[in-house]
Amino acid sequence: MGKIAILAEKPSQARAYADAFKIKQKEKVFIELEPCSTFPEGAVITWAVGHLVELKEPKEYQKEWEKWSLGSLPIIPQKFEDKVVSKMYTQFNAVKKIFSDPQVTMIYNCCDSEREGSNIFYSLLKMTKVNKPVKRLWINSLEVEEIRKGFNNMQGNERDLLMYQEAKTRQISDWLVGMSATR
């Protein structure tokens, strides 16, 4: 099977997940779990600190969009692109290193169980350029028993991918209106 990489949306969520199992090691950017019946080869929990990835600014697409002018409106890039939030490179690089680890054979999306959690996970996964199987944790409680039950009943990510597409579409529409209407 291999080691599991678990992505939580925020550090407090990661700590709650870790507290449901036996912790092997705690570091600034991850928590490693001991092997157990749920994770026979062990697991590494890391977190996104909310949005580690965001859509690029207009000036990052075209130089002429750097200055505000009515003549440049509407601002519509040919293709929307993400970037790592400038103050978050340390955490992003930690996530990328964990996801890229050859011992990691599966990635668990354990962000919040709603469309924004899906957007946070898949936008980040896309930026890491890692292509490994993904499963989804669907729980609504951070109680220890619910966490254990959820990790023992991981789901496929088909529904989650649809939620990501919905959230990404909303993010892009907000960007289009915000960048053009604000100017």
ABEGO torsion letter per residue (X at the ends): XEBBBBBBABAAAAAAAAAABBBABBBAABBBBBBBAABAAEBBBBBAGEBABBBBBAAAABAAAABBBAAAOBBBBABBBBBBBAAAAAAAAAAAAAAABAABABBBBABBBBAAAAAAAAAAAAAAGBBBBBBBBBBABABAAAAAAAAAABBBAAAAAAAAAAAAAAAAAAAAAAAAAAX
